[in-house]
Amino acid sequence: MVLTSKQSASPLRRGTIYLITALSACTASGALAQDSDSGSASDYDDNYDETLNPGLGRTPRFIFSPSVRAGVRYRVNSDFALDFMVRHKHAGLEPPMVVRGTNASAAVRASIRIGEFNWRNQIDVKQTFVNFYGPKDYAALVVSTGLSREFALGESGWSFTPIASVSFQQANDRLLNRLKYSLEGAFGYNLTDQFSVSFGPRAEVRVYTSYPLHRVDTIFALGGGFDYEVTKGFNIGSELSYQFSKSSLSRARFSQWLLEPQIKARFTF
């Protein structure tokens, strides 16, 4: 059962949904958020939500999935930084105000610059809920690592950043245990010191290690978006992408549009 604005839910809960959605919607336009601190054109923490997995129910053709993230960065030196983050994300918010699931997570990330490369290692702990913080769905620990490098494209002001990453998810539902391999290419351009745009393709292979049947999902996506620094440490942005899945499991094949507005706050010391 999903939660809608017409169903019985407390006024506080409905009001919270509308407030978060309204705040996030103000950012809705465009693509991949740029992480200006690291030089990487994509904030590639493990952001795939299993709640959106079509194998768990009907796959919508359009998903509106806003998120809010807050964090603290401790810069050890010019080449090494630690981030501590918490995030709230709606997993599959569709018209008319249907929340398929909610994802709450906390993470610690180590960002290391090695010459021209950026190396990220991250551990996420997440809990997903049915509807808007309804019954618990599943909990998981996700360990990920990724390597990226930014290339300037001549004197054009554009840059290109290839990103390769791998992650493993250990969930309390063993059917969701999986390895994920990801390859992404992001083109970025800074219109001003505060406003940047980026776009690019992404390919992912997810191998479910405890599924009773052989299951491998391959996801292809093309997206673009913007990131705007409202003030130091506070950014808004949005990502719009089209993605489709090829899977060894027929019910896990889908194609859809995904709009992900983002509000991000980070304090550095």
Disulfide bonds with the S-S distance in Angstrom:
none
